[in-house]
């Protein structure tokens, strides 16, 4: 059956819930340019297609308001959603209740002199009588628009009258007539097939759109499940959309990276694949921030790296079988991101990777595929870093490495550097170590090469917004000496002052050395993941770690002494040190006195001297003992946290004392503990490390 209907009548019917949008329809996708061209065609009376409507006796699942039970059938829009959403929004001033996605803008303007459509621009249109708001004109009508102008600005209304022909022509868009074809087929899957065929010839639907329509046709609740999951994961800064979930279902259910076999899936197949998807993602969003330093998906260049992970996990009891496999998958993820595994022909590359996992269930084979494209060499060279800025794929691994190294803010080491820190003042900003404003006095801002050189990743550090503003455009030689050298090393910043000179040669020497440090750091980190070897380059200065550990120990001793002095009326001196290790501490002191007979034994009866013979674990036991914890709880809050941090310090101290290799884990945990204690002790002005 076919009929015709004018735009104003269509919009009224939508408002009266006589037209609906089926759940399998995609969201609103038109951009502003498409909307502008559409109105240009309507104004000139050009053909703009027809509408295809499904007249369903048994209502399918729909978007927005549900149809009335009194209706004997439901009209569902199969083709025309983008146009009708646009028209409704401009004529009513707000989008229809079925809107999904970003609604069309309502600030479309029309020039009565040139007859062109443009979106509002303050400098171009403000105070210019020839520019009128399209939505305002359509809502008031030409006559109403002129009458309203007369009450505000009589001079404007005189001008509008001279343009009455064009005003009426614009207003007459509401009388533009559309041909409407109705489909009375009642089989939802056949209707979905019609929808896909028709829309593939109009504004192109992606393969994901078409697949989602097929999935929704068989399993109407799938989008509700996807939306709920998207909201759940966004709360932990993993942002996934319906296209992402659609591909997850397809990959798991078909073992393919393309959508070719989705039409053959049953409702049970789809539900089973979705359950596996969600269970796999639940696991990943907990593993990746902790072990992969991926705490936010917005800085990743592609979501495609998730699909092989999800496929593997869903087929391996929803977890990595061991830490070695986990680390190798992380190694693959980082390399896939760095070398653009999915930057071109992404579907084909994904299909190959999924097939590899299906046939071998081996991450090593995935790694070989990335290496093959790179000529067998996955190492990052200094040349790879040349002229690469924050928009390059290498920025991702730089951020991950900064996170992994436990880097903190340069002005306040208590503040960690990660994307999800709370408060605008503490948000991460990309800081030019050599100020851009001064470099452009040396290099040309009009040269693309020089601009790339100035904004190279080798000149970028991550710091908080507050610190970035405080440094402003000072020379590196002026502010870098005030920053902890270890924090500079955590971001691979050269610590040699001779490389901080604000000059052309100085800058070129600086970025050359930083490229070397970055390449070395990236390769060490990745090799450690793949080979299981601790080849960490950053912060491996043994003397530096001994010094930092000693500073924290001295601060802890001072805290213990200050607490004893503050509560001397309540604390029994003999019970302050737990009795079960008094003998051990006394034995160490006696041995020291035997080795140093010139020392006065009486001095070693003081608490201050006794603390010098404590092991790190004994500081912890003193603090958390049942009689003492009440005095230390205000400082540390959690007894479990104190025990955990002391264990990390103990491991670092034992490694240094026995000249064992400083492994990645020991360095990472030790630095975390040092930063934790330092921030607490500094907060209470007891001591600083």
C-alpha positions as CSV (number, residue, x, y, z in Angstrom):
1,X,0.0,0.0,0.0
2,X,1.2,3.5,-0.8
3,X,0.1,7.0,0.2
4,X,1.4,10.6,0.4
5,X,1.7,12.9,3.4
6,X,3.0,16.4,3.9
7,X,5.9,17.2,6.3
8,X,3.7,19.1,8.8
9,X,1.2,16.2,8.9
10,X,4.0,13.7,9.4
11,X,5.5,15.7,12.3
12,X,2.0,15.9,13.9
13,X,1.5,12.2,13.6
14,X,4.9,11.5,15.2
15,X,4.0,13.8,18.1
16,X,0.7,11.9,18.5
17,X,2.6,8.6,18.6
18,X,1.3,7.4,15.2
19,X,4.8,6.6,13.9
20,X,7.5,4.7,15.8
21,X,11.1,3.5,15.4
22,X,11.8,-0.2,15.6
23,X,14.4,-1.3,18.1
24,X,16.6,-2.7,15.3
25,X,17.0,0.8,13.7
26,X,20.4,2.5,14.2
27,X,20.6,5.8,16.1
28,X,20.7,9.2,14.6
29,X,23.9,9.5,12.5
30,X,23.6,12.6,10.3
31,X,26.2,15.3,10.8
32,X,25.6,19.0,10.5
33,X,26.6,19.2,6.8
34,X,24.1,16.5,5.9
35,X,21.3,18.4,7.7
36,X,22.3,21.6,5.9
37,X,22.3,20.0,2.5
38,X,18.9,18.3,3.2
39,X,17.3,21.6,4.0
40,X,18.9,23.2,0.9
41,X,17.2,20.4,-1.2
42,X,13.8,20.9,0.5
43,X,14.0,24.7,0.0
44,X,14.7,24.2,-3.7
45,X,12.0,21.5,-4.0
46,X,14.5,18.9,-5.1
47,X,13.6,15.1,-4.7
48,X,14.7,13.8,-1.3
49,X,13.5,10.2,-1.5
50,X,10.5,8.5,0.0
51,X,9.7,6.9,3.3
52,X,9.3,3.2,4.0
53,X,7.0,2.2,6.8
54,X,6.3,-1.2,8.4
55,X,2.6,-1.7,9.2
56,X,2.8,-4.3,11.9
57,X,-0.2,-6.0,13.5
58,X,1.9,-7.4,16.4
59,X,4.0,-4.5,17.6
60,X,7.7,-5.1,17.4
61,X,10.0,-3.8,20.2
62,X,10.3,0.0,19.6
63,X,12.4,2.9,20.7
64,X,10.8,5.7,22.8
65,X,7.1,5.8,23.8
66,X,5.2,2.5,23.4
67,X,2.2,2.4,21.1
68,X,-1.3,2.5,22.6
69,X,-3.0,-0.8,23.2
70,X,-6.0,0.6,21.3
71,X,-4.0,0.7,18.1
72,X,-4.9,-2.3,15.8
73,X,-1.5,-1.9,14.1
74,X,1.8,0.0,14.5
75,X,3.6,2.0,11.9
76,X,7.4,1.6,12.2
77,X,9.8,3.6,10.2
78,X,12.2,1.5,8.2
79,X,13.7,4.1,5.9
80,X,13.6,7.8,6.7
81,X,14.6,8.0,10.3
82,X,17.5,10.5,9.7
83,X,15.2,12.9,7.7
84,X,12.2,12.7,10.1
85,X,14.4,13.1,13.2
86,X,15.9,16.2,11.6
87,X,12.5,17.7,10.6
88,X,10.9,17.0,13.9
89,X,13.8,18.6,15.8
90,X,13.8,21.8,13.7
91,X,10.0,22.1,13.6
92,X,9.4,21.4,17.3
93,X,12.6,22.6,18.8
94,X,13.5,19.3,20.4
95,X,14.1,15.8,19.2
96,X,11.5,13.0,19.0
97,X,11.4,10.6,21.9
98,X,13.0,7.8,19.9
99,X,16.3,9.8,19.7
100,X,19.4,7.7,20.2
101,X,22.8,9.4,19.6
102,X,23.6,13.1,19.4
103,X,20.5,15.0,18.2
104,X,20.7,17.4,15.3
105,X,21.5,21.0,16.0
106,X,18.7,23.5,16.0
107,X,20.8,26.6,15.3
108,X,20.5,26.4,11.5
109,X,20.2,29.8,9.9
110,X,19.1,31.0,6.4
111,X,20.4,34.1,4.6
112,X,17.5,35.9,2.9
113,X,19.8,37.7,0.5
114,X,21.9,34.8,-0.7
115,X,19.5,31.9,0.1
116,X,22.2,29.9,1.7
117,X,22.0,27.8,4.9
118,X,24.7,28.0,7.6
119,X,24.9,27.2,11.3
120,X,25.1,30.1,13.6
121,X,28.3,32.0,13.9
122,X,28.5,35.0,16.2
123,X,30.9,37.1,14.1
124,X,29.0,36.3,10.8
125,X,25.4,36.6,11.9
126,X,24.9,38.6,15.1
127,X,22.9,41.7,14.4
128,X,22.6,40.9,10.7
129,X,18.9,41.2,9.6
130,X,19.4,38.9,6.6
131,X,20.2,35.9,8.7
132,X,17.1,34.2,10.3
133,X,16.8,31.1,12.5
134,X,15.2,28.3,10.4
135,X,13.6,26.6,13.4
136,X,12.1,29.9,14.6
137,X,10.6,30.6,11.2
138,X,9.2,27.1,10.8
139,X,7.6,27.2,14.2
140,X,6.0,30.6,13.9
141,X,5.2,30.6,10.2
142,X,6.2,33.4,7.8
143,X,3.4,35.7,9.0
144,X,3.9,35.0,12.6
145,X,7.6,35.6,12.2
146,X,7.1,39.0,10.6
147,X,4.5,40.0,13.2
148,X,6.8,39.0,16.1
149,X,9.6,41.1,14.5
150,X,7.3,44.1,14.2
151,X,6.8,44.1,18.0
152,X,10.5,44.0,18.6
153,X,12.1,45.9,15.7
154,X,9.8,47.7,13.2
155,X,12.7,48.4,10.9
156,X,13.4,44.7,10.7
157,X,9.8,43.8,9.9
158,X,9.9,46.3,7.0
159,X,13.0,44.4,5.6
160,X,11.3,41.1,6.1
161,X,8.2,42.1,4.1
162,X,10.5,42.9,1.2
163,X,11.7,39.3,1.5
164,X,8.3,37.8,1.8
165,X,8.6,35.5,-1.2
166,X,11.7,33.8,0.2
167,X,10.2,33.6,3.7
168,X,7.1,31.9,2.3
169,X,9.2,29.5,0.3
170,X,11.2,28.5,3.4
171,X,8.0,28.2,5.4
172,X,6.5,26.1,2.6
173,X,9.0,23.3,3.4
174,X,6.3,22.1,5.8
175,X,4.1,21.4,2.8
176,X,6.7,19.3,1.0
177,X,5.0,16.1,0.2
178,X,6.5,12.6,0.7
179,X,5.6,9.3,-0.9
180,X,5.1,6.7,1.8
181,X,5.4,3.0,1.0
182,X,3.9,0.6,3.6
183,X,5.2,-2.9,4.1
184,X,2.7,-5.3,5.6
185,X,5.0,-8.3,5.9
186,X,4.6,-9.7,9.5
187,X,7.8,-11.8,9.8
188,X,10.3,-9.6,11.7
189,X,13.4,-11.2,10.1
190,X,12.0,-10.6,6.6
191,X,11.3,-7.0,7.6
192,X,14.9,-6.7,8.9
193,X,16.1,-8.0,5.5
194,X,14.1,-5.3,3.7
195,X,15.5,-2.7,6.1
196,X,19.0,-3.7,5.4
197,X,18.5,-3.8,1.6
198,X,16.9,-0.4,1.5
199,X,19.3,1.3,3.8
200,X,22.4,-0.1,2.1
201,X,21.3,2.0,-0.9
202,X,20.7,5.2,1.0
203,X,22.9,6.8,3.7
204,X,25.4,3.9,4.0
205,X,24.9,1.7,7.0
206,X,28.0,0.2,8.4
207,X,28.4,-3.6,8.5
208,X,27.9,-3.3,12.2
209,X,24.6,-1.4,11.7
210,X,23.3,-4.2,9.5
211,X,24.5,-6.9,11.8
212,X,22.9,-5.2,14.8
213,X,19.6,-5.0,12.9
214,X,19.8,-8.8,12.2
215,X,20.6,-9.5,15.9
216,X,17.8,-7.3,17.2
217,X,15.4,-8.9,14.8
218,X,16.0,-12.3,16.5
219,X,16.7,-11.0,20.0
220,X,14.7,-7.9,20.7
221,X,16.2,-7.3,24.2
222,X,19.8,-7.2,23.0
223,X,20.1,-3.4,22.8
224,X,18.8,-3.0,26.3
225,X,21.5,-5.4,27.5
226,X,24.1,-3.5,25.5
227,X,23.1,-0.1,26.9
228,X,23.1,-1.4,30.5
229,X,26.6,-2.9,30.0
230,X,27.8,0.3,28.4
231,X,26.7,2.3,31.4
232,X,28.3,-0.2,33.8
233,X,31.7,-0.2,32.1
234,X,31.7,3.6,31.6
235,X,31.6,4.0,35.4
236,X,35.2,2.6,35.4
237,X,36.2,4.6,32.3
238,X,35.9,1.8,29.8
239,X,33.7,3.3,27.1
240,X,32.0,0.9,24.7
241,X,29.2,1.5,22.2
242,X,26.7,-0.7,20.5
243,X,28.9,-1.2,17.5
244,X,31.6,-2.6,19.8
245,X,29.2,-5.0,21.5
246,X,27.8,-6.1,18.2
247,X,31.3,-7.1,17.0
248,X,32.0,-8.9,20.3
249,X,28.9,-11.1,19.8
250,X,29.9,-11.8,16.2
251,X,33.5,-12.7,17.0
252,X,32.5,-15.0,19.8
253,X,29.6,-16.7,18.0
254,X,31.1,-17.1,14.6
255,X,34.9,-17.2,15.3
256,X,35.3,-14.6,12.5
257,X,36.3,-11.0,12.5
258,X,33.8,-10.1,9.8
259,X,30.0,-10.2,10.0
260,X,29.4,-12.7,7.1
261,X,27.8,-15.4,9.3
262,X,25.7,-13.4,11.7
263,X,22.5,-14.1,9.7
264,X,22.8,-17.8,10.5
265,X,22.9,-17.3,14.3
266,X,19.9,-18.3,16.3
267,X,18.5,-16.4,19.3
268,X,20.1,-18.9,21.7
269,X,23.5,-18.4,19.9
270,X,23.2,-14.7,20.3
271,X,22.3,-14.8,24.0
272,X,25.1,-17.3,24.7
273,X,27.6,-15.1,22.9
274,X,26.4,-12.0,24.8
275,X,26.8,-13.7,28.1
276,X,30.3,-14.7,27.2
277,X,31.1,-11.2,26.0
278,X,29.9,-9.6,29.3
279,X,31.7,-12.2,31.4
280,X,35.0,-11.7,29.5
281,X,34.7,-7.9,29.7
282,X,34.0,-8.1,33.5
283,X,37.4,-9.9,33.8
284,X,39.3,-7.6,31.4
285,X,38.2,-4.3,33.0
286,X,39.7,-5.5,36.3
287,X,42.9,-6.9,34.8
288,X,43.9,-4.2,32.4
289,X,44.1,-1.2,34.8
290,X,46.0,-3.3,37.4
291,X,48.5,-5.1,35.1
292,X,48.3,-3.3,31.8
293,X,48.1,0.3,33.1
294,X,45.1,0.8,30.8
295,X,42.7,2.7,33.0
296,X,40.7,4.5,30.3
297,X,39.8,3.5,26.8
298,X,39.6,7.1,25.4
299,X,43.4,7.3,24.8
300,X,43.5,4.1,22.8
301,X,43.7,4.5,19.1
302,X,41.4,1.6,18.3
303,X,39.0,-0.7,20.2
304,X,40.0,-3.6,17.9
305,X,42.7,-4.8,20.3
306,X,39.9,-5.9,22.7
307,X,38.3,-8.4,20.3
308,X,41.1,-11.0,20.2
309,X,41.4,-10.7,24.0
310,X,37.7,-11.3,24.5
311,X,37.7,-14.2,22.1
312,X,40.6,-15.9,23.8
313,X,39.2,-15.3,27.4
314,X,35.7,-16.5,26.4
315,X,37.3,-19.8,25.2
316,X,39.7,-20.3,28.1
317,X,37.5,-20.4,31.2
318,X,37.1,-16.6,31.2
319,X,40.6,-15.8,32.4
320,X,44.3,-15.9,31.5
321,X,45.6,-19.3,32.5
322,X,48.8,-17.8,34.0
323,X,50.7,-14.6,34.4
324,X,53.0,-15.4,31.5
325,X,50.1,-15.7,29.1
326,X,48.6,-12.5,30.5
327,X,51.9,-10.6,30.1
328,X,52.3,-11.9,26.5
329,X,48.9,-10.7,25.6
330,X,49.7,-7.3,27.0
331,X,52.9,-7.4,25.0
332,X,50.8,-8.1,21.9
333,X,48.3,-5.3,22.8
334,X,51.0,-2.7,23.1
335,X,52.7,-3.7,19.9
336,X,49.4,-3.9,18.0
337,X,48.6,-0.3,19.2
338,X,52.1,1.0,18.4
339,X,52.5,-0.5,15.0
340,X,48.9,0.0,13.8
341,X,47.9,-3.6,13.5
342,X,44.3,-2.4,12.9
343,X,45.0,1.0,11.3
344,X,44.0,-0.2,7.8
345,X,41.9,-3.2,6.6
346,X,41.0,-3.6,10.2
347,X,38.3,-6.2,9.6
348,X,40.6,-8.3,7.5
349,X,43.4,-8.1,10.1
350,X,40.9,-9.0,12.9
351,X,39.6,-11.9,10.9
352,X,43.1,-13.3,10.5
353,X,43.8,-12.8,14.2
354,X,40.6,-14.5,15.3
355,X,41.3,-17.4,12.9
356,X,44.8,-17.7,14.4
357,X,43.4,-18.0,18.0
358,X,40.7,-20.5,16.8
359,X,43.3,-22.7,15.2
360,X,46.2,-22.4,17.7
361,X,44.8,-20.8,20.9
362,X,48.3,-19.2,21.1
363,X,49.2,-15.6,21.8
364,X,52.7,-16.3,20.4
365,X,51.1,-16.7,17.0
366,X,49.4,-13.4,17.3
367,X,52.8,-11.8,18.2
368,X,54.4,-13.4,15.1
369,X,51.8,-11.9,12.9
370,X,52.6,-8.3,14.2
371,X,56.3,-9.0,13.9
372,X,55.8,-10.3,10.3
373,X,54.4,-7.0,9.2
374,X,57.3,-5.2,10.9
375,X,59.9,-7.3,9.2
376,X,60.5,-9.5,12.2
377,X,61.6,-6.6,14.5
378,X,59.3,-5.1,17.1
379,X,62.0,-3.0,18.8
380,X,61.4,0.7,19.0
381,X,64.3,2.8,17.6
382,X,65.2,6.4,18.1
383,X,64.3,7.0,14.5
384,X,60.7,5.7,15.2
385,X,60.3,8.5,17.8
386,X,61.5,11.3,15.5
387,X,58.9,14.0,14.9
388,X,56.2,11.8,16.6
389,X,53.8,13.9,18.7
390,X,51.0,13.1,21.2
391,X,48.7,12.1,18.3
392,X,51.0,9.4,17.2
393,X,50.4,5.8,18.2
394,X,53.6,5.8,20.3
395,X,52.0,8.3,22.8
396,X,49.8,5.4,24.1
397,X,52.9,3.3,25.2
398,X,54.5,6.5,26.6
399,X,51.4,7.1,28.9
400,X,51.4,3.4,29.9
401,X,55.1,3.5,30.7
402,X,54.7,6.6,32.8
403,X,51.9,4.9,34.7
404,X,53.9,1.7,35.1
405,X,56.9,3.6,36.5
406,X,54.7,5.0,39.2
407,X,55.5,8.6,38.0
408,X,54.0,11.3,40.2
409,X,53.4,15.0,39.8
410,X,56.6,17.1,39.7
411,X,55.5,19.6,42.2
412,X,53.6,17.3,44.5
413,X,54.8,13.6,44.4
414,X,51.8,12.6,46.5
415,X,49.7,13.0,43.3
416,X,49.8,10.1,40.9
417,X,49.6,10.6,37.2
418,X,46.6,8.8,35.6
419,X,43.6,9.8,33.5
420,X,41.0,9.3,36.2
421,X,42.3,11.6,38.9
422,X,39.5,13.7,40.4
423,X,39.5,17.5,40.2
424,X,40.3,19.8,37.3
425,X,43.3,21.2,39.1
426,X,44.8,17.7,39.3
427,X,43.9,16.6,35.9
428,X,46.8,15.4,33.7
429,X,48.1,17.9,31.1
430,X,50.8,17.4,28.5
431,X,53.6,19.7,29.3
432,X,56.3,21.0,26.9
433,X,59.6,20.6,28.8
434,X,61.2,23.2,26.6
435,X,58.4,25.8,26.4
436,X,56.7,26.0,23.0
437,X,56.5,29.8,23.0
438,X,60.3,30.1,23.4
439,X,61.1,27.3,20.9
440,X,59.1,29.2,18.3
441,X,61.5,32.0,18.6
442,X,64.2,29.6,17.5
443,X,62.3,27.3,15.1
444,X,59.7,28.4,12.6
445,X,56.0,28.1,13.6
446,X,55.1,28.2,9.9
447,X,57.3,25.1,9.0
448,X,55.5,21.8,9.4
449,X,58.8,20.2,10.1
450,X,59.8,22.6,12.8
451,X,56.3,22.4,14.4
452,X,56.7,18.6,14.6
453,X,60.1,19.0,16.1
454,X,58.8,21.4,18.8
455,X,55.8,19.3,19.6
456,X,57.7,16.0,19.5
457,X,56.9,13.4,22.1
458,X,60.5,13.7,23.3
459,X,59.6,17.2,24.5
460,X,56.4,16.2,26.4
461,X,56.0,15.2,30.0
462,X,52.8,14.5,32.0
463,X,52.1,16.7,35.0
464,X,49.0,18.0,36.7
465,X,47.3,21.1,35.5
466,X,48.3,23.1,38.5
467,X,51.9,22.3,38.1
468,X,51.8,23.0,34.4
469,X,50.5,26.5,35.1
470,X,53.0,27.2,37.8
471,X,55.9,26.2,35.5
472,X,54.4,28.4,32.7
473,X,57.1,29.1,30.1
474,X,60.2,29.0,32.3
475,X,63.4,27.6,30.8
476,X,64.1,24.0,31.7
477,X,67.4,25.1,33.3
478,X,65.3,27.2,35.7
479,X,62.8,24.7,36.9
480,X,64.1,21.2,36.3
481,X,66.8,21.5,39.1
482,X,63.9,21.8,41.6
483,X,62.3,18.5,40.5
484,X,63.2,15.2,42.1
485,X,65.6,13.5,39.7
486,X,63.8,10.2,40.2
487,X,60.6,11.7,39.0
488,X,62.4,12.9,35.9
489,X,63.8,9.4,35.3
490,X,60.3,8.0,35.7
491,X,59.4,10.0,32.5
492,X,62.7,9.4,30.8
493,X,63.8,13.0,31.1
494,X,67.6,13.4,30.9
495,X,68.9,14.5,34.3
496,X,72.1,16.1,33.0
497,X,71.9,19.9,33.5
498,X,74.1,20.5,30.4
499,X,71.1,19.2,28.3
500,X,68.7,21.8,29.7
501,X,70.1,24.8,27.9
502,X,67.5,26.9,26.1
503,X,69.1,27.1,22.6
504,X,68.8,25.4,19.3
505,X,71.7,23.1,19.9
506,X,70.6,22.5,23.5
507,X,67.1,21.5,22.5
508,X,68.3,19.2,19.7
509,X,70.8,17.5,22.1
510,X,68.0,17.1,24.7
511,X,65.5,15.5,22.4
512,X,68.1,13.2,20.9
513,X,69.0,11.9,24.4
514,X,65.4,11.6,25.4
515,X,64.5,9.6,22.3
516,X,67.3,7.2,23.3
517,X,66.0,6.9,26.8
518,X,62.4,6.5,25.6
519,X,63.4,3.8,23.1
520,X,65.4,2.0,25.7
521,X,62.6,2.2,28.3
522,X,59.9,1.0,25.9
523,X,62.0,-1.9,24.7
524,X,63.1,-3.0,28.2
525,X,59.5,-2.9,29.4
526,X,58.2,-4.9,26.4
527,X,61.0,-7.4,26.5
528,X,60.3,-8.0,30.1
529,X,56.7,-8.8,29.4
530,X,57.5,-11.2,26.6
531,X,60.6,-12.9,28.0
532,X,59.7,-12.7,31.7
533,X,63.0,-11.0,32.4
534,X,63.5,-8.0,34.6
535,X,65.3,-5.6,32.2
536,X,63.8,-2.4,33.6
537,X,65.8,0.6,32.8
538,X,64.1,3.3,34.8
539,X,65.2,4.1,38.4
540,X,67.7,1.2,38.8
541,X,70.2,3.3,40.6
542,X,70.9,1.2,43.8
543,X,72.4,4.1,45.7
544,X,69.3,6.2,44.9
545,X,67.0,3.5,46.2
546,X,69.1,3.1,49.4
547,X,68.9,6.8,50.0
548,X,65.2,7.0,49.5
549,X,64.6,4.0,51.7
550,X,66.8,5.4,54.5
551,X,64.8,8.7,54.3
552,X,61.6,6.9,54.8
553,X,62.9,4.8,57.7
554,X,64.2,7.9,59.5
555,X,60.7,9.5,59.0
556,X,59.0,6.4,60.4
557,X,61.3,6.4,63.5
558,X,60.6,10.0,64.0
559,X,56.9,9.4,63.9
560,X,57.2,6.6,66.5
561,X,59.1,8.9,68.7
562,X,56.7,11.8,68.3
563,X,53.7,9.6,69.0
564,X,55.4,8.3,72.2
565,X,56.2,11.9,73.3
566,X,52.6,13.1,72.5
567,X,51.0,10.3,74.5
568,X,53.6,9.8,77.2
569,X,51.0,9.9,80.0
570,X,49.0,7.1,78.4
571,X,51.8,4.9,77.0
572,X,53.6,2.5,79.2
573,X,57.2,2.6,78.1
574,X,57.7,-1.2,78.6
575,X,54.7,-2.1,76.6
576,X,55.3,0.3,73.7
577,X,57.7,-2.1,72.1
578,X,56.0,-5.5,71.7
579,X,57.5,-7.9,74.2
580,X,58.0,-10.7,71.7
581,X,60.8,-8.9,69.9
582,X,62.3,-6.9,72.7
583,X,65.0,-9.6,73.2
584,X,65.9,-9.5,69.4
585,X,66.3,-5.7,69.4
586,X,68.3,-5.9,72.6
587,X,70.5,-8.6,71.2
588,X,71.4,-6.5,68.1
589,X,72.2,-3.5,70.4
590,X,74.5,-5.7,72.6
591,X,76.3,-7.0,69.6
592,X,76.9,-3.5,68.4
593,X,78.2,-2.5,71.8
594,X,80.6,-5.5,71.8
595,X,81.9,-4.4,68.4
596,X,82.1,-0.8,69.6
597,X,83.3,-0.8,73.2
598,X,83.8,2.9,73.3
599,X,80.0,3.5,73.2
600,X,78.1,4.2,76.5
601,X,75.6,1.3,77.2
602,X,73.3,3.7,79.1
603,X,72.6,5.7,76.0
604,X,71.2,2.6,74.3
605,X,68.4,2.2,76.8
606,X,66.6,5.2,75.2
607,X,63.7,4.6,72.7
608,X,65.5,6.6,70.1
609,X,68.6,4.4,70.2
610,X,66.6,1.2,70.4
611,X,64.7,2.1,67.2
612,X,68.0,2.1,65.3
613,X,68.1,-1.7,65.7
614,X,64.6,-2.3,64.5
615,X,63.9,-4.3,61.3
616,X,61.3,-2.7,59.0
617,X,58.8,-5.4,59.8
618,X,59.2,-4.5,63.5
619,X,58.2,-0.9,62.9
620,X,55.0,-2.3,61.5
621,X,54.4,-4.7,64.4
622,X,54.9,-1.8,66.9
623,X,52.4,0.4,65.1
624,X,49.7,-2.2,64.6
625,X,49.9,-3.9,68.1
626,X,46.7,-3.9,70.0
627,X,47.9,-1.4,72.5
628,X,49.5,1.1,70.0
629,X,47.2,1.1,67.0
630,X,44.9,3.6,68.5
631,X,47.7,6.2,68.4
632,X,48.7,5.4,64.8
633,X,45.3,4.9,63.2
634,X,44.7,8.6,62.8
635,X,47.7,8.8,60.5
636,X,47.3,5.6,58.4
637,X,43.6,4.8,58.7
638,X,43.8,1.1,57.6
639,X,45.8,-1.5,59.4
640,X,45.8,-3.7,56.3
641,X,47.3,-0.9,54.2
642,X,50.1,-0.3,56.7
643,X,51.0,-4.0,56.7
644,X,50.9,-4.2,52.9
645,X,53.2,-1.1,52.5
646,X,55.6,-2.3,55.1
647,X,55.9,-5.6,53.3
648,X,56.8,-3.8,50.1
649,X,59.5,-1.7,51.9
650,X,60.8,-4.9,53.5
651,X,61.2,-6.6,50.1
652,X,63.0,-3.6,48.7
653,X,65.3,-3.4,51.7
654,X,66.2,-7.1,51.7
655,X,66.9,-7.0,47.9
656,X,69.3,-4.1,48.5
657,X,70.9,-5.7,51.6
658,X,71.6,-8.9,49.8
659,X,72.7,-7.4,46.5
660,X,69.9,-9.2,44.6
661,X,68.6,-8.0,41.2
662,X,66.1,-5.2,41.4
663,X,63.1,-6.7,39.6
664,X,60.3,-4.7,38.1
665,X,57.8,-5.8,40.8
666,X,60.2,-4.9,43.7
667,X,60.9,-1.5,42.2
668,X,57.3,-0.8,41.5
669,X,56.0,-1.9,44.9
670,X,58.9,-0.3,46.7
671,X,58.3,3.1,45.1
672,X,54.6,2.8,45.7
673,X,55.3,2.3,49.4
674,X,57.8,5.1,49.6
675,X,55.4,7.5,48.0
676,X,52.6,6.4,50.3
677,X,54.5,6.9,53.5
678,X,56.1,10.1,52.2
679,X,52.7,11.7,51.5
680,X,51.3,10.7,54.9
681,X,54.3,11.9,56.8
682,X,54.5,15.1,54.9
683,X,50.8,15.8,55.5
684,X,51.3,15.7,59.2
685,X,54.6,17.6,59.1
686,X,56.4,14.9,60.9
687,X,59.1,14.2,58.4
688,X,59.5,14.2,54.6
689,X,61.1,11.7,52.3
